[in-house]
C-alpha cells in the first residue's frame, strides 16, 4: 500500500481518465489534485473507494 501510494504521488499517468488507483491511501488525493492542477487540468476530483482511489480530471 505504501509503494502504490508513493507511485501515485510521484508518477501519476495523465493520459486517460477516470483513472483507477488500487491500493492507494486517501492521503495521496491532496498531492494528486495539486499535481493535476499544476499540469493544467480542471474539474479535478478524487473519489475514495474501498480498494483505492478513482481520479477524474479534464483538460
NUTILUM-799560 format. One record per atom (N, C-alpha, C, O): residue number from 1; x, y negated, z negated; atom name; chain. Coordinates in nm, 3 decimals, decimal comma. Atoms other than C-alpha are relative to their C-alpha. Example, Ala and Ser with C-alpha at 12.3 -4.5 7.8 and 13.67 -1.06 7.14 Angstrom:
i;x;y;z;at;ch
1;0,089;0,119;0,000;N;A
1;1,230;0,450;-0,780;CA;A
1;0,090;-0,120;0,000;C;A
1;0,194;-0,118;-0,066;O;A
2;-0,082;0,119;0,006;N;A
2;1,367;0,106;-0,714;CA;A
2;-0,077;-0,109;-0,073;C;A
2;-0,026;-0,220;-0,090;O;A
This chain:
i;x;y;z;at;ch
1;0,082;0,119;0,000;N;A
1;0,000;0,000;0,000;CA;A
1;0,087;-0,126;0,000;C;A
1;0,054;-0,223;0,068;O;A
2;-0,087;0,117;0,004;N;A
2;0,281;-0,242;-0,078;CA;A
2;0,067;-0,023;0,135;C;A
2;0,076;-0,137;0,181;O;A
3;-0,066;0,017;-0,130;N;A
3;0,460;-0,178;0,251;CA;A
3;-0,099;-0,045;0,107;C;A
3;-0,063;-0,126;0,193;O;A
4;0,101;0,044;-0,097;N;A
4;0,138;-0,218;0,452;CA;A
4;-0,036;-0,146;-0,022;C;A
4;-0,055;-0,220;0,075;O;A
5;0,029;0,140;0,031;N;A
5;0,065;-0,545;0,275;CA;A
5;0,113;-0,091;0,047;C;A
5;0,089;-0,196;0,106;O;A
6;-0,116;0,079;-0,042;N;A
6;0,417;-0,674;0,339;CA;A
6;0,005;-0,012;0,152;C;A
6;0,032;-0,121;0,204;O;A
7;0,001;0,003;-0,147;N;A
7;0,396;-0,580;0,711;CA;A
7;-0,109;-0,093;0,051;C;A
7;-0,087;-0,166;0,149;O;A
8;0,110;0,087;-0,043;N;A
8;0,061;-0,759;0,742;CA;A
8;0,035;-0,147;-0,019;C;A
8;-0,002;-0,231;0,064;O;A
9;-0,040;0,138;0,025;N;A
9;0,206;-1,075;0,591;CA;A
9;0,109;-0,045;0,097;C;A
9;0,103;-0,157;0,149;O;A
10;-0,118;0,038;-0,079;N;A
10;0,531;-1,075;0,791;CA;A
10;-0,018;0,013;0,151;C;A
10;0,034;-0,069;0,226;O;A
11;0,005;-0,025;-0,145;N;A
11;0,435;-0,936;1,133;CA;A
11;-0,140;0,038;0,045;C;A
11;-0,161;0,145;0,102;O;A
12;0,139;-0,025;-0,039;N;A
12;0,063;-0,960;1,192;CA;A
12;-0,014;-0,009;0,152;C;A
12;0,020;-0,112;0,211;O;A
13;0,023;0,011;-0,145;N;A
13;-0,023;-0,874;1,553;CA;A
13;-0,119;-0,092;0,027;C;A
13;-0,221;-0,084;-0,041;O;A
14;0,105;0,098;-0,030;N;A
14;-0,234;-1,151;1,707;CA;A
14;-0,053;0,013;0,143;C;A
14;-0,101;-0,085;0,200;O;A
15;0,042;-0,017;-0,138;N;A
15;-0,322;-1,003;2,045;CA;A
15;-0,148;0,033;0,015;C;A
15;-0,203;0,013;0,123;O;A
16;0,143;-0,029;-0,008;N;A
16;-0,679;-0,892;1,965;CA;A
16;-0,064;-0,009;-0,138;C;A
16;-0,002;0,020;-0,240;O;A
17;0,078;0,009;0,123;N;A
17;-0,947;-0,950;1,704;CA;A
17;-0,138;0,056;0,027;C;A
17;-0,185;0,046;0,141;O;A
18;-0,036;-0,015;0,140;N;A
18;-1,115;-0,822;1,495;CA;A
18;0,114;0,100;-0,017;C;A
18;0,126;0,197;0,059;O;A
19;-0,118;-0,081;0,028;N;A
19;-0,804;-0,666;1,353;CA;A
19;-0,023;0,073;-0,132;C;A
19;-0,050;0,010;-0,234;O;A
20;0,021;-0,081;0,119;N;A
20;-0,838;-0,381;1,105;CA;A
20;0,136;0,034;-0,060;C;A
20;0,223;0,089;0,008;O;A
21;-0,126;-0,022;0,070;N;A
21;-0,559;-0,358;0,848;CA;A
21;-0,024;0,094;-0,118;C;A
21;-0,057;0,049;-0,227;O;A
22;0,024;-0,095;0,109;N;A
22;-0,592;-0,038;0,644;CA;A
22;0,110;-0,008;-0,106;C;A
22;0,225;-0,037;-0,075;O;A
23;-0,092;-0,005;0,115;N;A
23;-0,427;-0,014;0,301;CA;A
23;0,069;-0,132;-0,030;C;A
23;0,175;-0,133;-0,092;O;A
24;-0,057;0,133;0,029;N;A
24;-0,359;-0,390;0,284;CA;A
24;-0,076;-0,061;-0,117;C;A
24;-0,199;-0,064;-0,116;O;A
25;0,058;0,059;0,120;N;A
25;-0,420;-0,557;-0,052;CA;A
25;-0,064;-0,134;0,033;C;A
25;-0,019;-0,204;0,124;O;A
26;0,074;0,123;-0,029;N;A
26;-0,661;-0,850;-0,061;CA;A
26;0,083;-0,127;-0,023;C;A
26;0,049;-0,232;0,032;O;A
27;-0,084;0,118;0,022;N;A
27;-0,388;-1,089;-0,184;CA;A
27;0,064;-0,047;0,131;C;A
27;0,101;-0,164;0,142;O;A
28;-0,060;0,035;-0,129;N;A
28;-0,249;-1,083;0,172;CA;A
28;-0,089;-0,093;0,082;C;A
28;-0,041;-0,158;0,175;O;A
29;0,093;0,082;-0,078;N;A
29;-0,558;-1,265;0,300;CA;A
29;0,045;-0,147;0,006;C;A
29;0,038;-0,209;0,112;O;A
30;-0,046;0,138;0,004;N;A
30;-0,423;-1,604;0,191;CA;A
30;0,114;-0,024;0,100;C;A
30;0,111;-0,121;0,175;O;A
31;-0,115;0,016;-0,087;N;A
31;-0,096;-1,556;0,379;CA;A
31;-0,036;0,025;0,147;C;A
31;0,018;-0,041;0,236;O;A
32;0,045;-0,028;-0,137;N;A
32;-0,266;-1,410;0,687;CA;A
32;-0,074;-0,121;0,056;C;A
32;-0,049;-0,161;0,170;O;A
33;0,075;0,117;-0,047;N;A
33;-0,505;-1,706;0,713;CA;A
33;0,092;-0,119;0,024;C;A
33;0,075;-0,191;0,122;O;A
34;-0,096;0,110;-0,017;N;A
34;-0,221;-1,955;0,666;CA;A
34;0,081;0,017;0,128;C;A
34;0,104;-0,080;0,200;O;A
35;-0,078;-0,026;-0,121;N;A
35;-0,018;-1,789;0,943;CA;A
35;-0,084;-0,020;0,126;C;A
35;-0,037;-0,078;0,224;O;A
36;0,087;0,017;-0,117;N;A
36;-0,313;-1,780;1,184;CA;A
36;-0,026;-0,147;0,029;C;A
36;-0,023;-0,188;0,145;O;A
37;0,021;0,143;-0,020;N;A
37;-0,386;-2,149;1,130;CA;A
37;0,124;-0,068;0,057;C;A
37;0,114;-0,154;0,145;O;A
38;-0,125;0,058;-0,051;N;A
38;-0,021;-2,235;1,189;CA;A
38;0,023;0,037;0,146;C;A
38;0,085;-0,040;0,219;O;A
39;-0,014;-0,044;-0,139;N;A
39;-0,033;-2,037;1,517;CA;A
39;-0,107;-0,058;0,092;C;A
39;-0,105;-0,031;0,212;O;A
40;0,099;0,067;-0,084;N;A
40;-0,332;-2,241;1,639;CA;A
40;-0,134;0,070;0,010;C;A
40;-0,214;0,036;0,097;O;A
41;0,129;-0,069;-0,002;N;A
41;-0,622;-2,007;1,566;CA;A
41;-0,102;-0,079;-0,082;C;A
41;-0,066;-0,150;-0,175;O;A
42;0,107;0,064;0,075;N;A
42;-0,958;-2,135;1,446;CA;A
42;-0,104;0,107;-0,033;C;A
42;-0,092;0,222;0,007;O;A
43;0,106;-0,092;0,042;N;A
43;-1,269;-1,977;1,297;CA;A
43;0,059;0,127;-0,061;C;A
43;0,015;0,238;-0,029;O;A
44;-0,071;-0,112;0,061;N;A
44;-1,040;-1,753;1,089;CA;A
44;-0,071;0,044;-0,127;C;A
44;-0,112;-0,040;-0,208;O;A
45;0,052;-0,053;0,126;N;A
45;-1,176;-1,527;0,819;CA;A
45;0,052;0,141;-0,020;C;A
45;0,085;0,211;0,076;O;A
46;-0,046;-0,133;0,037;N;A
46;-1,072;-1,214;0,638;CA;A
46;-0,105;0,062;-0,090;C;A
46;-0,145;0,004;-0,190;O;A
47;0,096;-0,074;0,081;N;A
47;-1,317;-0,959;0,504;CA;A
47;0,072;0,111;-0,073;C;A
47;0,154;0,182;-0,016;O;A
48;-0,056;-0,108;0,078;N;A
48;-1,222;-0,725;0,226;CA;A
48;-0,093;0,120;0,009;C;A
48;-0,211;0,110;-0,022;O;A
49;0,074;-0,124;-0,010;N;A
49;-1,334;-0,370;0,288;CA;A
49;0,056;0,098;-0,103;C;A
49;0,156;0,069;-0,168;O;A
50;-0,042;-0,100;0,099;N;A
50;-1,299;-0,060;0,071;CA;A
50;0,140;0,055;0,029;C;A
50;0,215;0,088;-0,063;O;A
51;-0,129;-0,060;-0,035;N;A
51;-0,995;0,064;0,264;CA;A
51;0,101;-0,100;0,054;C;A
51;0,205;-0,058;0,105;O;A
52;-0,096;0,097;-0,051;N;A
52;-0,823;-0,263;0,361;CA;A
52;-0,066;-0,132;0,034;C;A
52;-0,164;-0,172;-0,029;O;A
53;0,050;0,130;-0,044;N;A
53;-0,885;-0,592;0,541;CA;A
53;-0,043;0,003;0,145;C;A
53;0,009;0,082;0,225;O;A
54;0,040;0,021;-0,139;N;A
54;-1,063;-0,697;0,860;CA;A
54;0,019;-0,148;0,028;C;A
54;-0,039;-0,233;-0,040;O;A
55;-0,034;0,139;-0,032;N;A
55;-0,928;-1,016;1,020;CA;A
55;-0,073;-0,042;0,127;C;A
55;-0,069;0,029;0,228;O;A
56;0,068;0,058;-0,115;N;A
56;-1,134;-1,231;1,257;CA;A
56;0,062;-0,137;0,027;C;A
56;0,086;-0,213;-0,066;O;A
57;-0,053;0,131;-0,038;N;A
57;-0,994;-1,529;1,449;CA;A
57;-0,029;-0,026;0,147;C;A
57;-0,059;0,066;0,223;O;A
58;0,027;0,040;-0,138;N;A
58;-1,041;-1,721;1,771;CA;A
58;0,093;-0,114;0,036;C;A
58;0,123;-0,199;-0,048;O;A
59;-0,085;0,111;-0,047;N;A
59;-0,817;-1,950;1,977;CA;A
59;-0,085;-0,112;0,050;C;A
59;-0,032;-0,214;0,093;O;A
